[in-house]
């Protein structure tokens, strides 16, 4: 899994890498100190995720986001900013950001936000959700009504604490498939597959693939849905 870090402070990028290394050994980083550098890297190779500050030497505010979004295409972008005003958050989400993490957040919050976004969700800071009467820090943007601003509602609670993508990946594990095969079948990188599995393992309270298979019935995942239930622990 490759993550593009877009921030003009070298020290901050180094700190991000130290925290994000916890996602797994296959995480690789590309770095950009300007928007121009980031766009050049995006044109060379699409990463799995972009983490970007909104205040850069060659662009400012939402112009950074729109420039990155136009080139990144479907690659999810998470904003990292010292600005935590709910209006700024809503504006970023409205322009296509898949997450907004204030720089005052803890490393655990950042890892959780990245995991949610990689699983297909949208992360918003708790103060934005509390403003809308919603507890927690997880949400999906919805548009509707007369207002053009996104309405924020809680993300639908996945069955048994698993997102649909986590269940999909876990089912492949139950069928005895290796990460490389799962990545190919679901058109994901191996690093992304491992991130989904790590999140699923935490939700199930297990530590490895063998344990996950043994409790799969508890979340409605069985080999009857296809394939064999044999698991090679070396695939983890």
VEXDOLUM-676306 format. One record per residue: residue number from 1; residue in three letters; x, y, z of N, C-alpha, C in turn. Coordinates in Angstrom, 3 decimals. Layout:
# residues N
i  aa  npx  npy  npz  capx  capy  capz  cpx  cpy  cpz
NUM  Ala  X  Y  Z  X  Y  Z  X  Y  Z
...
***
This chain:
# residues 236
i  aa  npx  npy  npz  capx  capy  capz  cpx  cpy  cpz
1  Unk  0.846  -1.196  0.000  0.000  0.000  0.000  0.877  1.240  0.000
2  Unk  0.577  2.171  -0.888  1.356  3.409  -0.957  0.503  4.599  -0.528
3  Unk  1.080  5.435  0.319  0.410  6.637  0.801  1.231  7.848  0.388
4  Unk  0.575  8.810  -0.228  1.230  10.058  -0.609  1.015  11.089  0.491
5  Unk  2.107  11.599  1.046  2.061  12.619  2.098  2.351  13.976  1.484
6  Unk  1.415  14.900  1.624  1.561  16.227  1.033  1.575  17.259  2.158
7  Unk  2.760  17.726  2.506  2.926  18.713  3.577  4.290  19.365  3.394
8  Unk  4.370  20.666  3.649  5.630  21.374  3.394  6.592  21.331  4.581
9  Unk  6.233  20.623  5.639  7.119  20.511  6.799  7.719  19.108  6.852
10  Unk  9.025  19.020  6.647  9.700  17.722  6.636  9.498  16.969  7.944
11  Unk  9.594  17.680  9.052  9.483  17.039  10.359  8.100  16.432  10.558
12  Unk  7.069  17.135  10.096  5.712  16.616  10.236  5.536  15.355  9.397
13  Unk  6.078  15.355  8.186  5.980  14.158  7.340  6.691  12.972  7.987
14  Unk  7.846  13.238  8.609  8.562  12.159  9.284  7.719  11.580  10.426
15  Unk  7.051  12.457  11.158  6.184  11.994  12.235  5.021  11.167  11.717
16  Unk  4.452  11.607  10.593  3.361  10.845  9.983  3.816  9.443  9.607
17  Unk  4.993  9.356  9.029  5.495  8.046  8.601  5.682  7.118  9.794
18  Unk  6.174  7.663  10.897  6.361  6.841  12.090  5.028  6.282  12.586
19  Unk  3.978  7.112  12.552  2.669  6.654  12.999  2.058  5.662  12.018
20  Unk  2.147  5.975  10.730  1.497  5.151  9.716  2.211  3.836  9.471
21  Unk  3.451  3.733  9.917  4.157  2.450  9.827  3.408  1.355  10.577
22  Unk  2.565  1.762  11.526  1.788  0.792  12.295  0.714  0.106  11.462
23  Unk  0.453  0.609  10.256  -0.526  -0.032  9.383  -0.018  -1.367  8.858
24  Unk  1.293  -1.550  8.847  1.843  -2.816  8.377  3.158  -2.629  7.660
25  Unk  3.898  -3.718  7.488  5.237  -3.631  6.892  5.243  -3.286  5.416
26  Unk  4.101  -3.444  4.741  4.078  -3.191  3.304  3.726  -1.748  2.956
27  Unk  3.529  -0.911  3.963  3.193  0.485  3.696  4.421  1.212  3.153
28  Unk  4.239  1.876  2.031  5.305  2.674  1.424  4.812  4.114  1.311
29  Unk  5.761  5.045  1.267  5.395  6.452  1.254  6.011  7.178  0.068
30  Unk  5.229  8.096  -0.477  5.741  9.089  -1.410  5.518  10.428  -0.727
31  Unk  6.415  11.370  -0.934  6.329  12.642  -0.216  6.413  13.823  -1.168
32  Unk  5.644  14.857  -0.834  5.664  16.083  -1.623  5.629  17.276  -0.686
33  Unk  6.507  18.247  -0.937  6.546  19.459  -0.136  5.797  20.614  -0.762
34  Unk  5.315  20.409  -1.995  4.507  21.415  -2.685  3.387  20.702  -3.428
35  Unk  2.380  21.457  -3.815  1.287  20.875  -4.597  1.797  20.422  -5.959
36  Unk  2.689  21.203  -6.549  3.243  20.832  -7.854  3.946  19.480  -7.785
37  Unk  4.717  19.258  -6.729  5.386  17.968  -6.559  4.361  16.848  -6.397
38  Unk  3.308  17.121  -5.645  2.277  16.109  -5.424  1.582  15.735  -6.730
39  Unk  1.267  16.726  -7.543  0.596  16.458  -8.814  1.486  15.640  -9.736
40  Unk  2.773  15.951  -9.728  3.713  15.193  -10.561  3.760  13.734  -10.118
41  Unk  3.772  13.503  -8.810  3.798  12.135  -8.298  2.503  11.397  -8.616
42  Unk  1.378  12.088  -8.515  0.092  11.468  -8.819  0.006  11.052  -10.283
43  Unk  0.599  11.852  -11.150  0.571  11.517  -12.582  1.481  10.334  -12.898
44  Unk  2.515  10.152  -12.086  3.431  9.033  -12.309  2.814  7.713  -11.864
45  Unk  2.214  7.717  -10.680  1.639  6.490  -10.134  0.587  6.837  -9.092
46  Unk  -0.589  6.244  -9.240  -1.669  6.509  -8.294  -1.422  5.761  -6.988
47  Unk  -1.408  6.455  -5.855  -1.260  5.785  -4.554  -2.595  5.198  -4.118
48  Unk  -2.605  4.572  -2.966  -3.850  4.058  -2.398  -4.566  5.115  -1.566
49  Unk  -3.810  6.129  -1.135  -4.372  7.158  -0.266  -3.501  8.399  -0.328
50  Unk  -4.140  9.571  -0.230  -3.418  10.843  -0.149  -3.756  11.502  1.184
51  Unk  -2.734  11.901  1.930  -2.910  12.703  3.142  -2.322  14.071  2.857
52  Unk  -3.132  15.116  2.949  -2.673  16.424  2.490  -3.040  17.555  3.435
53  Unk  -2.072  18.440  3.649  -2.311  19.701  4.344  -2.964  20.657  3.352
54  Unk  -3.759  21.592  3.858  -4.419  22.553  2.972  -3.649  23.857  2.832
55  Unk  -2.532  23.971  3.520  -1.771  25.224  3.460  -0.362  24.916  2.983
56  Unk  -0.149  25.133  1.693  1.105  24.784  1.039  1.750  26.034  0.446
57  Unk  3.051  25.993  0.147  3.735  27.181  -0.378  3.181  27.679  -1.708
58  Unk  2.707  26.751  -2.557  2.271  27.144  -3.898  0.763  27.099  -4.089
59  Unk  0.014  26.859  -3.030  -1.450  26.878  -3.091  -1.969  26.962  -1.665
60  Unk  -3.226  27.353  -1.539  -3.748  27.601  -0.201  -5.199  27.170  -0.108
61  Unk  -5.563  26.676  1.064  -6.953  26.366  1.331  -7.508  25.278  0.428
62  Unk  -8.757  25.455  0.035  -9.441  24.440  -0.747  -8.887  24.298  -2.155
63  Unk  -8.103  25.278  -2.612  -7.454  25.140  -3.918  -6.517  23.936  -3.926
64  Unk  -5.901  23.657  -2.780  -5.034  22.477  -2.674  -5.852  21.219  -2.922
65  Unk  -6.990  21.132  -2.263  -7.838  19.946  -2.380  -8.355  19.759  -3.799
66  Unk  -8.857  20.824  -4.406  -9.406  20.685  -5.752  -8.328  20.310  -6.763
67  Unk  -7.141  20.862  -6.597  -6.046  20.517  -7.510  -5.687  19.040  -7.391
68  Unk  -5.578  18.557  -6.167  -5.251  17.150  -5.948  -6.375  16.243  -6.428
69  Unk  -7.596  16.620  -6.128  -8.746  15.789  -6.506  -8.853  15.627  -8.015
70  Unk  -8.602  16.717  -8.748  -8.734  16.668  -10.203  -7.758  15.686  -10.836
71  Unk  -6.598  15.507  -10.214  -5.593  14.590  -10.764  -5.691  13.209  -10.115
72  Unk  -6.029  13.168  -8.841  -6.065  11.889  -8.118  -7.214  11.001  -8.562
73  Unk  -8.290  11.591  -9.074  -9.427  10.789  -9.506  -10.067  10.049  -8.344
74  Unk  -10.172  8.710  -8.437  -10.848  7.943  -7.385  -10.013  7.710  -6.129
75  Unk  -8.746  8.108  -6.152  -7.894  7.905  -4.972  -8.434  8.744  -3.811
76  Unk  -8.721  8.145  -2.658  -9.264  8.918  -1.538  -8.247  9.911  -0.978
77  Unk  -8.748  11.095  -0.646  -7.914  12.154  -0.079  -8.400  12.464  1.331
78  Unk  -7.481  12.450  2.272  -7.784  12.830  3.654  -7.035  14.118  3.963
79  Unk  -7.757  15.109  4.430  -7.159  16.401  4.766  -6.588  16.349  6.179
80  Unk  -5.358  16.825  6.327  -4.731  17.018  7.634  -4.525  18.515  7.799
81  Unk  -5.163  19.107  8.788  -5.096  20.559  8.889  -5.103  21.023  10.337
82  Unk  -4.452  22.151  10.574  -4.496  22.775  11.897  -5.830  23.482  12.112
83  Unk  -6.596  23.660  11.048  -7.909  24.307  11.109  -8.973  23.261  11.406
84  Unk  -9.730  23.444  12.501  -10.770  22.468  12.822  -12.161  23.088  12.884
85  Unk  -12.310  24.266  12.272  -13.618  24.907  12.201  -14.574  23.996  11.427
86  Unk  -15.752  23.700  11.972  -16.698  22.815  11.280  -17.031  23.272  9.866
87  Unk  -17.030  24.578  9.632  -17.325  25.058  8.277  -16.244  24.641  7.301
88  Unk  -14.988  24.682  7.752  -13.882  24.250  6.894  -13.978  22.756  6.616
89  Unk  -14.354  21.993  7.636  -14.498  20.545  7.465  -15.583  20.240  6.445
90  Unk  -16.746  20.880  6.605  -17.857  20.619  5.688  -17.506  21.021  4.262
91  Unk  -16.782  22.111  4.117  -16.381  22.554  2.778  -15.464  21.531  2.119
92  Unk  -14.515  21.003  2.889  -13.586  20.013  2.339  -14.322  18.741  1.930
93  Unk  -15.229  18.279  2.769  -15.997  17.077  2.438  -16.869  17.330  1.214
94  Unk  -17.440  18.526  1.142  -18.268  18.863  -0.006  -17.505  18.881  -1.311
95  Unk  -16.191  19.107  -1.233  -15.355  19.131  -2.437  -14.696  17.782  -2.712
96  Unk  -15.093  16.778  -1.963  -14.630  15.438  -2.300  -13.647  14.790  -1.358
97  Unk  -13.226  15.481  -0.286  -12.324  14.833  0.677  -13.051  13.671  1.344
98  Unk  -12.334  12.600  1.594  -12.940  11.431  2.221  -12.682  11.393  3.727
99  Unk  -11.989  12.401  4.198  -11.746  12.491  5.622  -11.126  13.826  5.959
100  Unk  -11.252  14.215  7.216  -10.684  15.478  7.684  -10.185  15.235  9.099
101  Unk  -8.873  15.267  9.271  -8.262  14.987  10.568  -7.502  16.215  11.051
102  Unk  -7.939  16.856  12.132  -7.179  17.987  12.680  -5.789  17.534  13.117
103  Unk  -4.798  18.403  12.950  -3.432  18.043  13.333  -3.269  17.901  14.843
104  Unk  -4.253  18.337  15.592  -4.206  18.169  17.048  -4.632  16.764  17.478
105  Unk  -5.058  15.947  16.518  -5.529  14.593  16.827  -4.376  13.694  17.264
106  Unk  -4.705  12.624  17.944  -3.697  11.650  18.360  -3.354  10.716  17.201
107  Unk  -2.255  9.993  17.363  -1.876  9.017  16.354  -2.922  7.933  16.198
108  Unk  -3.564  7.540  17.296  -4.603  6.516  17.227  -5.778  6.984  16.394
109  Unk  -6.133  8.249  16.537  -7.232  8.797  15.745  -6.872  8.779  14.264
110  Unk  -5.646  9.170  13.948  -5.213  9.170  12.552  -5.271  7.766  11.962
111  Unk  -4.769  6.780  12.695  -4.787  5.404  12.198  -6.215  4.907  12.004
112  Unk  -7.089  5.246  12.939  -8.481  4.834  12.813  -9.138  5.498  11.610
113  Unk  -8.843  6.781  11.401  -9.410  7.503  10.264  -8.939  6.907  8.948
114  Unk  -7.648  6.613  8.858  -7.100  6.016  7.637  -7.734  4.652  7.380
115  Unk  -7.879  3.855  8.440  -8.501  2.548  8.282  -9.929  2.648  7.788
116  Unk  -10.680  3.611  8.314  -12.067  3.799  7.893  -12.140  4.200  6.430
117  Unk  -11.299  5.140  6.038  -11.319  5.616  4.649  -10.919  4.500  3.687
118  Unk  -9.900  3.728  4.038  -9.487  2.613  3.184  -10.585  1.564  3.070
119  Unk  -11.448  1.494  4.089  -12.554  0.541  4.062  -13.772  1.100  3.339
120  Unk  -13.662  2.321  2.826  -14.756  2.898  2.054  -15.608  3.905  2.784
121  Unk  -15.261  4.234  4.025  -16.038  5.196  4.788  -15.490  6.605  4.685
122  Unk  -16.080  7.498  5.457  -15.660  8.896  5.509  -15.445  9.277  6.966
123  Unk  -14.307  9.888  7.265  -14.017  10.271  8.647  -14.199  11.770  8.834
124  Unk  -14.900  12.128  9.920  -15.064  13.524  10.319  -14.734  13.649  11.800
125  Unk  -14.142  14.763  12.211  -13.817  14.939  13.632  -15.076  15.028  14.481
126  Unk  -14.994  14.587  15.730  -16.175  14.550  16.594  -16.882  15.887  16.751
127  Unk  -16.126  17.006  16.763  -16.793  18.294  16.992  -17.785  18.623  15.887
128  Unk  -17.531  18.154  14.674  -18.457  18.399  13.569  -19.718  17.571  13.754
129  Unk  -19.553  16.324  14.162  -20.712  15.468  14.361  -21.524  15.907  15.567
130  Unk  -20.848  16.329  16.631  -21.563  16.809  17.813  -22.393  18.040  17.475
131  Unk  -21.865  18.862  16.577  -22.601  20.062  16.169  -23.924  19.688  15.514
132  Unk  -23.943  18.502  14.889  -25.143  18.029  14.223  -25.934  17.036  15.076
133  Unk  -25.569  16.957  16.357  -26.290  16.066  17.249  -25.951  14.610  17.078
134  Unk  -24.796  14.318  16.502  -24.394  12.935  16.255  -23.148  12.642  17.070
135  Unk  -23.155  11.612  17.923  -21.959  11.273  18.693  -20.939  10.540  17.853
136  Unk  -19.688  10.546  18.336  -18.649  9.755  17.682  -17.904  10.523  16.623
137  Unk  -17.011  9.824  15.918  -16.183  10.466  14.912  -16.275  9.819  13.553
138  Unk  -17.394  9.131  13.263  -17.513  8.430  11.993  -18.768  8.901  11.279
139  Unk  -18.672  9.185  10.005  -19.844  9.675  9.293  -19.706  9.459  7.811
140  Unk  -20.830  9.594  7.129  -20.839  9.614  5.675  -21.585  10.870  5.246
141  Unk  -21.122  11.577  4.203  -21.813  12.769  3.754  -22.993  12.416  2.872
142  Unk  -24.089  13.113  3.088  -25.252  12.949  2.232  -25.671  14.311  1.719
143  Unk  -26.096  14.366  0.477  -26.585  15.617  -0.081  -28.081  15.485  -0.318
144  Unk  -28.789  16.548  -0.080  -30.215  16.474  -0.299  -30.887  17.739  0.185
145  Unk  -32.171  17.894  -0.172  -32.902  19.057  0.269  -32.476  20.301  -0.471
146  Unk  -32.869  21.455  0.074  -32.583  22.715  -0.594  -31.146  23.148  -0.405
147  Unk  -30.542  22.704  0.677  -29.180  23.131  0.961  -28.178  22.365  0.127
148  Unk  -27.125  23.047  -0.304  -26.071  22.390  -1.071  -24.988  21.846  -0.161
149  Unk  -25.022  22.197  1.126  -24.014  21.695  2.060  -24.334  20.254  2.431
150  Unk  -23.325  19.439  2.651  -23.579  18.047  3.025  -24.276  17.963  4.374
151  Unk  -25.217  17.043  4.475  -25.780  16.714  5.773  -24.991  15.544  6.318
152  Unk  -24.704  15.562  7.605  -23.864  14.525  8.193  -24.710  13.599  9.045
153  Unk  -24.593  12.320  8.776  -25.308  11.323  9.554  -24.326  10.242  9.946
154  Unk  -24.642  9.459  10.975  -23.706  8.396  11.353  -23.565  7.389  10.230
155  Unk  -22.375  6.833  10.077  -22.195  5.758  9.115  -23.054  4.582  9.549
156  Unk  -23.754  3.930  8.614  -24.551  2.773  8.989  -23.683  1.740  9.708
157  Unk  -24.160  1.266  10.832  -23.369  0.307  11.606  -23.307  -1.014  10.867
158  Unk  -22.114  -1.451  10.444  -22.003  -2.714  9.739  -22.374  -3.870  10.654
159  Unk  -22.873  -4.956  10.073  -23.245  -6.120  10.857  -22.057  -6.604  11.665
160  Unk  -22.302  -6.777  12.962  -21.270  -7.302  13.851  -20.009  -6.459  13.866
161  Unk  -20.098  -5.173  13.575  -18.940  -4.302  13.658  -18.019  -4.330  12.461
162  Unk  -18.384  -5.050  11.405  -17.539  -5.128  10.213  -18.151  -4.323  9.079
163  Unk  -17.306  -3.622  8.331  -17.789  -2.945  7.139  -18.025  -3.980  6.049
164  Unk  -18.740  -3.590  5.008  -19.014  -4.525  3.918  -17.721  -4.992  3.256
165  Unk  -16.747  -4.098  3.119  -15.479  -4.483  2.494  -14.701  -5.445  3.397
166  Unk  -14.732  -5.193  4.709  -14.051  -6.098  5.632  -14.658  -7.490  5.572
167  Unk  -15.989  -7.553  5.494  -16.656  -8.848  5.375  -16.264  -9.532  4.073
168  Unk  -16.180  -8.745  3.019  -15.832  -9.303  1.715  -14.432  -9.908  1.731
169  Unk  -13.490  -9.160  2.323  -12.116  -9.656  2.410  -12.048  -10.866  3.338
170  Unk  -12.765  -10.790  4.464  -12.738  -11.892  5.417  -13.321  -13.163  4.807
171  Unk  -14.352  -13.025  3.993  -14.928  -14.190  3.325  -13.888  -14.879  2.445
172  Unk  -13.074  -14.078  1.774  -12.017  -14.658  0.937  -11.027  -15.445  1.797
173  Unk  -10.768  -14.937  2.996  -9.871  -15.648  3.911  -10.495  -16.975  4.321
174  Unk  -11.791  -16.943  4.638  -12.501  -18.163  5.013  -12.433  -19.192  3.885
175  Unk  -12.403  -18.698  2.660  -12.319  -19.579  1.500  -10.896  -20.076  1.256
176  Unk  -9.967  -19.678  2.129  -8.608  -20.177  2.044  -7.716  -19.457  1.058
177  Unk  -8.077  -18.242  0.680  -7.320  -17.519  -0.339  -6.226  -16.651  0.274
178  Unk  -5.103  -16.570  -0.418  -3.975  -15.755  0.024  -4.238  -14.284  -0.261
179  Unk  -3.512  -13.409  0.434  -3.695  -11.971  0.238  -3.498  -11.562  -1.214
180  Unk  -2.524  -12.167  -1.877  -2.257  -11.815  -3.272  -3.458  -12.141  -4.155
181  Unk  -4.094  -13.274  -3.897  -5.271  -13.676  -4.664  -6.446  -12.761  -4.345
182  Unk  -6.625  -12.468  -3.056  -7.710  -11.572  -2.647  -7.547  -10.208  -3.300
183  Unk  -6.321  -9.696  -3.288  -6.055  -8.386  -3.893  -6.411  -8.397  -5.370
184  Unk  -6.041  -9.464  -6.062  -6.330  -9.539  -7.497  -7.835  -9.622  -7.758
185  Unk  -8.534  -10.450  -6.990  -9.964  -10.638  -7.216  -10.779  -9.395  -6.880
186  Unk  -10.345  -8.653  -5.862  -11.088  -7.456  -5.443  -10.508  -6.176  -6.025
187  Unk  -9.447  -6.321  -6.827  -8.789  -5.178  -7.460  -8.306  -4.168  -6.418
188  Unk  -7.606  -4.696  -5.415  -7.014  -3.884  -4.363  -5.525  -4.180  -4.302
189  Unk  -4.775  -3.321  -3.632  -3.372  -3.633  -3.383  -3.300  -4.604  -2.207
190  Unk  -2.206  -5.352  -2.122  -2.049  -6.278  -1.000  -2.028  -5.530  0.332
191  Unk  -1.427  -4.341  0.325  -1.390  -3.550  1.547  -2.777  -3.168  2.024
192  Unk  -3.666  -2.831  1.067  -5.036  -2.480  1.423  -5.770  -3.693  1.971
193  Unk  -5.544  -4.852  1.365  -6.146  -6.087  1.872  -5.718  -6.327  3.316
194  Unk  -4.425  -6.147  3.596  -3.929  -6.356  4.956  -4.532  -5.350  5.931
195  Unk  -4.743  -4.122  5.468  -5.354  -3.110  6.335  -6.784  -3.504  6.686
196  Unk  -7.532  -4.002  5.688  -8.900  -4.455  5.949  -8.904  -5.636  6.914
197  Unk  -7.980  -6.570  6.711  -7.913  -7.734  7.592  -7.563  -7.336  9.020
198  Unk  -6.619  -6.405  9.172  -6.241  -5.955  10.511  -7.438  -5.356  11.232
199  Unk  -8.219  -4.539  10.502  -9.411  -3.932  11.096  -10.441  -4.999  11.447
200  Unk  -10.607  -5.988  10.571  -11.561  -7.068  10.832  -11.125  -7.906  12.028
201  Unk  -9.823  -8.182  12.118  -9.323  -8.962  13.256  -9.600  -8.237  14.570
202  Unk  -9.382  -6.906  14.569  -9.646  -6.132  15.793  -11.124  -6.205  16.164
203  Unk  -11.986  -6.091  15.149  -13.424  -6.126  15.408  -13.867  -7.485  15.947
204  Unk  -13.217  -8.548  15.475  -13.574  -9.899  15.907  -12.872  -10.313  17.193
205  Unk  -11.850  -9.538  17.582  -11.092  -9.891  18.771  -10.163  -11.065  18.563
206  Unk  -9.652  -11.210  17.326  -8.726  -12.301  17.019  -7.389  -11.722  16.587
207  Unk  -6.376  -12.595  16.520  -5.029  -12.130  16.209  -4.498  -12.626  14.872
208  Unk  -5.129  -13.650  14.299  -4.606  -14.191  13.052  -5.721  -14.795  12.214
209  Unk  -5.349  -15.264  11.030  -6.325  -15.796  10.084  -7.003  -17.061  10.605
210  Unk  -6.238  -17.933  11.251  -6.813  -19.173  11.755  -7.898  -18.895  12.786
211  Unk  -7.621  -17.961  13.701  -8.623  -17.590  14.695  -9.827  -16.937  14.030
212  Unk  -9.582  -16.150  12.990  -10.681  -15.476  12.292  -11.628  -16.489  11.666
213  Unk  -11.068  -17.522  11.050  -11.903  -18.553  10.437  -12.741  -19.263  11.493
214  Unk  -12.144  -19.487  12.667  -12.840  -20.237  13.721  -14.040  -19.478  14.275
215  Unk  -14.038  -18.143  14.141  -15.173  -17.367  14.655  -15.999  -16.761  13.527
216  Unk  -15.697  -17.138  12.287  -16.393  -16.537  11.143  -17.893  -16.772  11.195
217  Unk  -18.305  -17.903  11.738  -19.730  -18.207  11.804  -20.487  -17.179  12.628
218  Unk  -19.773  -16.562  13.579  -20.423  -15.578  14.443  -20.835  -14.325  13.681
219  Unk  -20.195  -14.084  12.521  -20.555  -12.905  11.730  -21.203  -13.322  10.418
220  Unk  -21.647  -14.576  10.361  -22.377  -15.021  9.185  -21.516  -15.304  7.984
221  Unk  -20.235  -15.559  8.189  -19.335  -15.865  7.082  -18.925  -17.323  7.179
222  Unk  -19.322  -18.117  6.199  -18.966  -19.530  6.187  -18.506  -19.922  4.809
223  Unk  -17.818  -21.061  4.731  -17.340  -21.538  3.438  -18.483  -21.909  2.519
224  Unk  -19.708  -22.009  3.066  -20.858  -22.313  2.222  -21.117  -21.212  1.223
225  Unk  -20.581  -20.008  1.507  -20.755  -18.900  0.584  -19.803  -19.016  -0.590
226  Unk  -18.983  -20.058  -0.578  -18.111  -20.297  -1.719  -16.718  -20.660  -1.296
227  Unk  -16.119  -21.690  -1.912  -14.727  -22.017  -1.683  -14.514  -22.915  -0.483
228  Unk  -13.271  -23.129  -0.169  -12.865  -24.007  0.927  -12.517  -23.190  2.150
229  Unk  -12.668  -23.800  3.316  -12.382  -23.085  4.559  -10.985  -23.361  5.077
230  Unk  -10.162  -24.039  4.321  -8.802  -24.291  4.779  -7.984  -23.026  4.714
231  Unk  -7.119  -22.816  5.698  -6.342  -21.588  5.776  -4.884  -21.919  5.999
232  Unk  -4.026  -21.282  5.242  -2.589  -21.404  5.452  -2.135  -20.190  6.235
233  Unk  -1.719  -20.339  7.508  -1.308  -19.190  8.319  -0.212  -18.375  7.666
234  Unk  0.555  -18.962  6.774  1.646  -18.229  6.133  1.135  -17.138  5.224
235  Unk  -0.157  -17.193  4.904  -0.727  -16.175  4.027  -0.971  -14.882  4.772
236  Unk  -0.875  -14.852  6.105  -1.194  -13.666  6.902  -0.218  -12.561  6.701
***
